[in-house]
């Protein structure tokens, strides 16, 4: 048996703040999946979906055990870039939108990346890895 699709569900404190942050980064809202408890965005060429639920609403899904993102990572989403220059452009966009940089732009093996947290502490990185 095959699964049809995979997506992520993350808890957030402030839905408006989350919507504003990802909109400022230029990500497209998944318009048919929004409410007063949920905002949803599409990422990458395959339109990977990340739903951001108000934490109080999301507790049922994790049996009241939400990760404390100040103490550790739940996951780091990696977003691909086409060049080092594009990584640097994303760096500026993320900083302007209010993201917290946890790893400055740097070389990593053959690649180049930087890491950031969204306003709720969810971790992402933009990575260029030459072919």
C-alpha positions in Angstrom: 0.0 0.0 0.0 1.3 3.5 -0.8 0.6 6.8 0.9 -0.7 9.5 -1.3 0.8 12.6 0.3 2.9 13.8 3.2 2.7 17.1 5.0 3.7 18.6 8.3 1.7 19.9 11.2 3.3 22.4 13.6 1.9 24.2 16.7 2.2 28.0 16.9 1.3 30.6 19.6 0.1 33.4 17.3 -1.6 32.5 14.0 -1.5 36.1 12.6 2.2 36.4 13.3 2.9 33.1 11.6 0.8 34.0 8.6 2.6 37.4 8.3 6.0 35.8 8.6 5.6 33.2 5.9 3.8 35.6 3.6 6.7 38.1 4.0 9.0 35.3 2.9 6.9 34.9 -0.2 5.5 31.5 0.4 2.0 30.8 -1.1 -0.8 30.1 1.3 -2.6 26.8 0.9 -5.9 28.7 0.6 -8.4 25.9 1.2 -6.7 25.0 4.5 -7.1 28.1 6.6 -9.4 28.9 9.6 -9.2 30.8 12.9 -7.2 27.8 14.2 -5.0 27.0 11.2 -2.8 28.7 8.5 -1.2 26.6 5.8 1.6 27.2 3.3 3.1 25.5 0.2 6.9 24.9 0.0 9.0 23.9 -2.9 8.4 22.6 -6.4 6.3 19.7 -5.1 4.1 22.1 -2.9 5.0 20.4 0.4 2.3 21.5 2.8 3.0 22.8 6.3 -0.1 23.4 8.5 0.5 25.7 11.4 -2.2 25.1 14.1 -2.8 27.2 17.2 -1.1 25.1 19.9 -4.2 24.8 22.0 -6.1 23.3 19.1 -3.2 21.0 18.2 -2.7 19.4 21.6 -5.1 16.5 20.8 -2.8 15.3 18.1 0.2 14.9 20.4 -1.5 13.9 23.6 -0.7 17.3 25.3 3.0 16.9 24.8 4.3 19.7 22.7 8.0 20.1 22.1 9.7 23.0 23.9 11.7 24.4 21.1 13.8 26.4 23.4 15.3 23.1 24.7 15.8 21.2 21.5 14.8 20.6 17.9 11.7 18.7 16.7 12.9 18.8 13.1 14.8 21.1 10.7 13.2 21.7 7.3 15.8 22.2 4.5 14.8 24.5 1.7 17.0 24.3 -1.5 18.5 27.2 -3.2 20.0 27.4 -6.7 23.2 29.3 -5.8 25.2 30.8 -2.9 23.9 34.2 -4.0 20.3 32.9 -3.7 21.1 31.6 -0.1 22.4 35.1 0.7 19.2 36.7 -0.8 17.0 34.4 1.4 19.2 35.4 4.4 18.3 39.0 3.9 14.6 38.2 3.3 14.4 36.1 6.5 16.1 38.8 8.6 13.8 41.5 7.3 10.8 39.4 8.1 11.9 38.9 11.7 13.3 35.4 11.6 16.0 34.4 14.2 19.3 33.4 12.6 20.9 30.5 14.4 23.6 29.7 11.8 25.1 32.5 9.7 25.7 31.9 6.0 28.6 29.5 5.7 30.3 26.8 3.6 29.4 23.3 4.5 31.3 20.6 2.6 30.7 21.4 -1.0 27.5 23.3 -0.1 26.6 26.6 1.5 23.7 27.3 3.9 22.3 29.4 6.8 19.8 28.4 9.5 16.9 30.3 11.0 13.9 29.9 13.3 10.5 31.2 12.6 8.7 33.3 15.4 7.7 30.1 17.2 11.2 28.5 17.1 10.6 26.0 14.2 13.9 25.5 12.5 14.7 25.8 8.8 17.7 26.2 6.7 18.4 27.3 3.1 20.9 25.2 1.4 22.8 25.3 -1.9 24.4 22.1 -2.8 26.1 22.0 -6.3 25.3 19.0 -8.5 
